[in-house]
Amino acid sequence: MALTGLDIYKLLPKTNCKDCGFATCLAFAMALAQKKVSLDKCPHVTLKAKEALESASQPPIKLVTIGAGERKLEMGNETVMYRHEQKFYHPTGIGFLIEDTLERDEIKEAASKINSLSFERVGQTIKADLVCIKNSSNDKDKFIEAVLSVISNCGLNIALYSDDAAKILDALKICKDKRPLIICHDGAKLNEFVKIAKENAVPVAVTFTNIEDAPALADEAKKGGVEEIVLGIKQESLWKRIQESALIRRTALKKNFRPLGFPVMIFTANVTADLELPEAVSYVAKYVSLVIIKNIEKDFVFPLLVARQDIYTDPQKPVQVEPKIYGIGKVTKDSPILVTTNFSITYFTVAGEVEASKVPTYIICCDAEGMSVLTAWAAEKFTAEKIAQMLKTCGIEDKVPHRRVVIPGYVSVLSGKLEELSGWTVEVGPREASGLPAFLKGWK
């Protein structure tokens, strides 16, 4: 059972030294009980207390890492059921299934296509994370050939899926440095897979049809010496899959039940894109840490990645662009200058309308802590003083000889003071971004 904040406080030094970053030992204990901080932040805790607090200091859901380097996939280590309580830290991994029954050229083409699936949205790059190579042929040579082809043509992380542990071991000889996830489909063979995972220091996925078997399978893998475990749900019913994923998350977080404190993996069941997409999005929304899909078309993958991006943004922190000058089109010394905030939706809306106008324009984004124009103005984050300071420091004075700047119509009240502080001529633009094309075409 999880320890309460007061239980933890009784085991702490009670010196209120602040070395942990908290004002008091009680505040640190409360944060530790809520899994918001780790025990190692306290440099004065005794060895005896460490042992007693081990369960309280460990995350309720184990952090599992697939791959290595910058593109590694981290799953788990979440602390809340609902995004608004804090935020979700590790976005759901999106993987693609490639079966070794495909022809050599088909595998190469699929791997290359998957590798190119990268998109820009609201100033962020969104892409998939993993390729799962399945030994559907049950042929070792075809499996190894498929693994080699994927490694050669795709830079994503890898999962190895075979009913035969010996074939997994052969595949690991050529991709161990990529630290792949190995998937055990048959619980009766789990010991063989656990042994391989331990010897090669790679994570293992244990799959189950009945959720009641999951704790025993995870415990068996842990006793075999593997710490990084993924729980694979094999239920045929979509509704039951979602239920079980939520149940695992709730049991781990609310009950602190360690045998279910691991990330969850699911393969989509639907083949057609119009059914597979909502299925995959449902898994992303309901706590699945790794979703492996079949469709690799851009029109399918992009909305899935967008859904993941929206769910895993920090609800307490607006998406922002860097406060600086942006040139849209072939800007010159005579180009108009627009000023707005650094809220990403505001910037990209304005930029889109500027592009539509075909008038090369400078856009200056002021640091308004990611707020929209009216919100930032009301919160005094988008003021005449801040805009004047931005005009002086951003470098726009070196790019244009004219001293004319356009502010959003909603904050026209700032124009007089801004002229006084900056020495620039201030023009009031349209209230809505949709009015920019007509405004810019009449700008001289």
C-alpha positions in Angstrom: 0.0 0.0 0.0 1.2 3.5 -0.8 2.6 5.6 2.0 0.8 8.9 2.9 2.7 12.2 3.1 2.7 12.0 6.9 4.0 8.4 6.8 6.9 9.6 4.7 7.5 12.6 6.8 8.1 10.5 9.9 11.0 8.8 8.1 12.7 12.0 6.9 15.4 14.0 8.8 12.9 16.8 9.7 15.7 19.4 9.5 13.9 21.7 7.0 17.3 22.3 5.4 15.8 23.1 2.0 18.5 21.1 0.1 15.8 19.2 -1.6 14.3 22.4 -3.1 11.3 22.4 -0.8 10.7 24.8 2.0 10.1 22.1 4.6 10.5 18.3 5.0 6.7 18.0 5.2 6.3 19.7 1.8 8.9 17.3 0.3 7.1 14.3 1.9 3.8 15.4 0.3 5.4 15.8 -3.1 7.0 12.4 -2.7 3.7 10.8 -1.8 2.2 12.2 -5.0 5.1 10.9 -7.1 6.1 14.4 -8.1 9.7 14.0 -6.9 12.2 11.3 -6.3 13.7 10.4 -2.9 17.3 11.1 -4.1 16.5 14.8 -3.9 17.0 14.5 -0.1 20.8 14.2 0.5 20.3 13.5 4.3 17.9 10.6 4.3 19.3 7.5 6.1 19.8 4.1 4.6 17.1 2.6 6.8 14.6 5.3 5.7 15.6 4.7 2.1 14.7 1.1 2.4 11.3 1.9 4.0 10.6 4.6 1.4 11.5 2.5 -1.6 8.0 2.0 -2.7 7.1 5.6 -2.2 10.1 6.9 -4.2 9.7 4.6 -7.2 7.3 5.8 -10.0 4.0 3.9 -10.1 4.5 3.1 -13.8 8.0 1.9 -14.7 10.0 3.9 -17.2 10.8 1.7 -20.2 13.2 2.9 -23.0 13.3 1.4 -26.4 16.3 2.3 -28.6 19.2 4.6 -27.9 20.3 8.1 -28.8 18.2 11.1 -29.6 15.3 9.1 -31.2 14.9 6.7 -28.3 11.3 6.0 -27.2 10.6 6.4 -23.5 7.3 5.1 -22.1 5.7 5.0 -18.7 6.7 7.0 -15.7 3.3 8.8 -15.7 1.9 10.1 -12.4 -1.7 11.1 -13.1 -4.9 9.6 -14.6 -6.1 12.9 -16.1 -4.2 15.4 -18.2 -5.7 18.4 -16.4 -4.3 17.2 -13.0 -0.8 17.9 -14.2 0.3 16.7 -17.6 1.3 13.5 -19.4 5.1 13.3 -19.8 5.8 10.5 -22.4 3.7 10.6 -25.6 2.3 7.3 -26.9 4.8 5.6 -29.2 3.5 5.1 -32.7 4.9 2.0 -34.4 4.4 0.3 -37.8 4.0 -3.5 -38.4 6.2 -5.0 -41.2 5.8 -8.7 -41.8 8.6 -10.8 -43.3 6.2 -12.4 -45.7 6.4 -9.3 -47.9 8.7 -9.4 -50.9 12.2 -7.9 -50.4 11.4 -4.8 -52.4 8.1 -4.3 -50.6 9.9 -4.3 -47.2 12.5 -1.8 -48.5 9.8 0.5 -49.9 7.7 0.3 -46.7 10.7 1.0 -44.5 11.8 4.0 -46.6 8.2 5.4 -46.6 7.9 5.1 -42.9 11.3 6.8 -42.4 10.0 9.8 -44.4 6.9 10.3 -42.3 7.7 13.6 -40.6 5.5 16.6 -40.4 5.7 20.2 -39.2 2.7 21.5 -37.1 2.5 24.6 -35.0 6.2 24.9 -35.0 6.9 21.4 -33.9 8.1 18.3 -35.8 5.9 15.3 -35.3 6.9 11.8 -36.4 6.5 8.1 -35.6 8.8 6.2 -33.3 9.2 2.5 -34.1 9.0 -0.4 -36.7 7.9 -3.8 -35.5 9.3 -6.6 -37.6 7.1 -9.7 -37.3 8.4 -13.2 -38.2 5.1 -14.3 -39.9 6.9 -16.6 -42.3 8.4 -18.6 -39.4 11.5 -18.6 -41.6 14.8 -17.5 -39.9 16.5 -16.2 -43.1 13.5 -14.2 -44.1 13.2 -12.7 -40.7 16.9 -11.7 -40.6 16.6 -10.3 -44.1 13.6 -8.2 -43.1 15.5 -6.9 -40.0 18.5 -5.9 -42.1 16.3 -4.2 -44.7 14.5 -2.1 -42.1 17.8 -1.1 -40.4 19.3 -0.1 -43.7 16.3 2.0 -44.9 14.8 3.4 -41.7 16.2 5.2 -38.7 13.4 4.5 -36.3 13.5 2.2 -33.2 12.9 -1.5 -33.6 10.7 -4.2 -32.1 11.3 -7.9 -32.8 8.2 -10.2 -32.9 8.6 -13.9 -33.3 7.2 -17.0 -31.5 10.7 -18.6 -31.6 13.2 -17.2 -29.1 16.1 -18.6 -31.1 15.1 -16.4 -34.0 14.9 -13.4 -31.8 18.4 -14.1 -30.5 19.7 -14.4 -34.1 18.1 -11.0 -34.9 19.6 -9.4 -31.8 23.1 -10.2 -33.1 22.6 -7.7 -35.8 20.6 -5.0 -34.0 21.5 -5.2 -30.3 23.0 -1.8 -30.4 19.6 -0.4 -31.3 18.2 -1.8 -28.0 15.1 -3.2 -29.6 11.9 -4.3 -27.8 11.4 -8.1 -28.0 7.9 -9.4 -27.9 6.8 -12.7 -26.4 3.5 -13.8 -27.8 3.2 -17.0 -25.9 3.3 -16.9 -22.1 4.5 -20.5 -22.0 7.8 -19.4 -23.6 8.3 -16.4 -21.5 11.3 -17.8 -19.6 13.3 -18.1 -22.9 12.5 -14.5 -23.9 13.3 -13.2 -20.4 16.7 -14.9 -20.4 17.5 -13.3 -23.8 16.3 -9.9 -22.6 18.4 -10.0 -19.5 21.6 -11.2 -21.3 21.2 -8.5 -24.0 19.9 -5.7 -21.7 16.8 -5.1 -23.8 13.2 -4.6 -22.8 10.6 -7.4 -23.2 6.9 -7.3 -23.9 4.7 -9.9 -22.2 1.4 -10.4 -23.9 -1.8 -11.8 -22.4 -5.5 -12.4 -23.4 -6.8 -12.5 -19.8 -5.8 -9.5 -17.7 -5.8 -11.7 -14.6 -2.7 -13.4 -16.0 -0.8 -10.1 -16.5 0.5 -9.7 -12.9 1.9 -13.2 -12.8 3.6 -12.8 -16.2 5.1 -9.5 -15.3 6.3 -10.9 -11.9 7.9 -13.9 -13.7 9.8 -11.5 -16.0 10.9 -9.4 -13.1 12.1 -12.4 -11.2 14.1 -13.5 -14.3 16.1 -10.3 -13.9 14.3 -8.0 -16.4 13.2 -4.6 -15.1 11.9 -3.0 -18.3 8.7 -4.8 -19.1 5.8 -3.9 -21.4 2.3 -5.4 -21.0 0.8 -6.4 -24.3 -3.0 -6.6 -24.5 -4.4 -9.2 -26.9 -8.2 -8.9 -26.2 -10.2 -9.2 -29.5 -12.8 -6.7 -28.4 -11.9 -3.0 -28.9 -14.0 -2.0 -25.9 -12.3 -4.5 -23.7 -8.9 -3.4 -24.8 -9.6 0.2 -23.9 -11.2 -1.0 -20.6 -8.1 -3.0 -19.7 -5.7 -0.3 -20.6 -7.5 2.2 -18.3 -7.8 -0.5 -15.6 -4.0 -1.1 -15.6 -3.3 2.6 -15.4 -5.8 3.1 -12.6 -4.6 0.1 -10.6 -1.0 1.2 -10.9 -1.6 4.8 -10.0 -4.4 4.7 -7.5 -3.7 1.4 -5.8 0.1 1.5 -6.3 -0.1 -2.2 -7.5 3.4 -2.8 -8.7 2.8 -6.0 -10.8 0.7 -3.8 -13.2 3.0 -0.7 -13.0 4.3 -1.0 -16.6 3.6 0.6 -20.0 0.9 -1.0 -22.2 1.3 -2.1 -25.8 -1.5 -2.8 -28.4 -1.5 -3.9 -32.0 -4.5 -2.4 -34.0 -7.0 -5.1 -35.1 -8.7 -3.2 -38.0 -7.2 -3.4 -41.4 -9.0 -0.7 -43.3 -7.8 2.9 -42.7 -11.3 4.3 -42.0 -11.6 1.9 -39.0 -7.9 1.6 -38.0 -7.5 5.4 -37.5 -10.2 5.9 -34.9 -9.1 2.7 -33.2 -5.5 3.9 -32.9 -6.6 7.4 -31.7 -8.7 5.7 -29.0 -5.7 3.9 -27.7 -3.7 7.1 -27.6 -6.4 8.8 -25.6 -6.8 5.9 -23.2 -3.3 5.3 -21.8 -1.7 2.9 -24.3 2.0 3.6 -24.3 2.8 1.9 -27.7 0.4 1.5 -30.5 1.5 -0.5 -33.5 -0.4 0.1 -36.7 -0.5 -1.3 -40.2 -1.3 1.7 -42.5 1.7 3.8 -43.5 0.0 6.3 -45.8 0.6 10.0 -44.9 -3.2 10.8 -44.9 -3.6 8.2 -42.2 -0.5 8.8 -40.1 -0.7 12.6 -39.9 -4.1 12.9 -38.1 -2.9 10.2 -35.7 0.2 12.1 -34.8 -1.8 15.3 -34.5 -4.2 13.7 -32.0 -1.2 12.5 -30.0 0.4 15.9 -30.1 -2.8 17.6 -28.8 -3.2 15.1 -26.0 0.4 15.3 -24.8 0.9 19.1 -24.8 1.0 20.6 -21.3 -2.5 22.0 -20.6 -1.0 24.6 -18.3 1.5 25.9 -20.9 0.4 27.2 -24.3 2.3 26.1 -27.4 4.6 28.9 -28.3 6.9 30.0 -31.1 10.2 31.7 -30.6 9.9 35.4 -30.0 11.8 36.9 -33.0 11.4 38.3 -36.6 9.9 36.0 -39.2 10.1 36.8 -42.9 7.2 35.6 -45.0 8.1 35.5 -48.7 10.9 37.4 -50.3 11.1 40.3 -47.9 12.8 43.5 -48.7 13.7 46.8 -47.0 10.2 48.1 -48.1 8.2 45.2 -46.7 5.5 45.9 -44.1 6.0 44.9 -40.5 3.3 43.2 -38.4 3.5 42.8 -34.7 1.7 40.0 -32.8 2.2 37.6 -29.8 4.2 34.4 -29.8 1.1 32.1 -29.2 1.7 29.5 -31.9 -1.9 29.4 -33.2 -1.9 33.2 -33.5 1.4 33.2 -35.3 0.5 30.5 -37.8 -2.9 32.0 -38.5 -1.3 35.4 -39.2 1.5 33.7 -41.3 -1.1 31.8 -43.3 -3.0 34.9 -44.2 0.2 36.8 -45.1 1.2 34.0 -47.4 -2.3 34.1 -49.0 -1.8 37.8 -49.7 1.4 37.2 -51.6 2.8 40.3 -50.1 6.3 39.7 -48.6 6.0 40.7 -44.9 7.9 40.8 -41.7 6.1 39.4 -38.6 7.6 40.2 -35.2 6.4 37.9 -32.4 6.7 39.4 -29.0 7.1 37.3 -25.9 3.7 37.2 -24.4 4.2 33.8 -22.6 2.2 32.0 -25.3 -1.0 34.1 -24.9 -3.2 35.3 -27.7 -3.4 39.0 -28.5 -6.4 40.0 -26.4 -5.5 37.6 -23.5 -2.0 38.9 -23.4 -3.1 42.5 -23.5 -5.6 42.0 -20.7 -2.8 40.3 -18.6 -0.4 43.1 -19.4 1.9 40.8 -21.3 1.4 42.6 -24.7 1.9 46.2 -23.9 3.3 49.3 -25.6 6.5 49.0 -23.5 7.1 45.4 -24.5 6.5 46.0 -28.2 8.8 49.1 -28.1 11.5 47.1 -26.4 11.1 44.3 -29.0 11.4 46.8 -31.9 14.7 48.0 -30.4 16.2 44.7 -29.7 15.0 42.3 -32.4 17.1 43.7 -35.2 14.3 45.0 -37.4 15.8 48.5 -37.5 18.8 47.0 -39.5 16.5 45.4 -42.0 14.1 48.2 -43.0 14.7 52.0 -43.3 11.1 52.9 -42.8 9.7 53.1 -39.3 6.2 52.0 -39.8 4.7 49.1 -37.8 1.3 47.5 -37.9 -0.4 46.4 -34.7 -3.6 44.2 -34.3 -6.8 46.1 -34.5 -8.0 44.7 -31.2 -5.2 46.6 -29.3 -5.5 49.9 -31.2 -5.5 51.6 -27.8 -1.7 51.0 -27.7 -0.9 53.0 -30.8 -0.4 56.4 -29.2 1.8 55.3 -26.4 3.8 52.9 -28.7 4.5 55.8 -31.1 5.7 57.9 -28.1 8.0 55.1 -26.7 9.4 53.8 -30.0 9.5 56.8 -32.3 7.9 54.6 -35.0 4.7 55.4 -36.9 2.1 53.0 -35.7 -0.7 51.8 -38.0 -3.7 49.9 -36.8 -4.4 46.7 -38.8 -7.5 44.6 -39.0 -9.0 43.0 -35.9 -9.1 39.5 -37.5 -6.2 37.9 -39.4 -8.6 37.1 -42.2 -8.6 40.9 -43.0 -4.8 40.9 -43.6 -4.7 40.0 -47.3 -6.8 43.0 -48.3 -5.0 45.3 -45.8 -1.5 44.3 -47.1 -2.4 44.7 -50.7 -3.4 48.3 -50.0 -0.2 48.9 -47.9 2.3 51.4 -49.4 
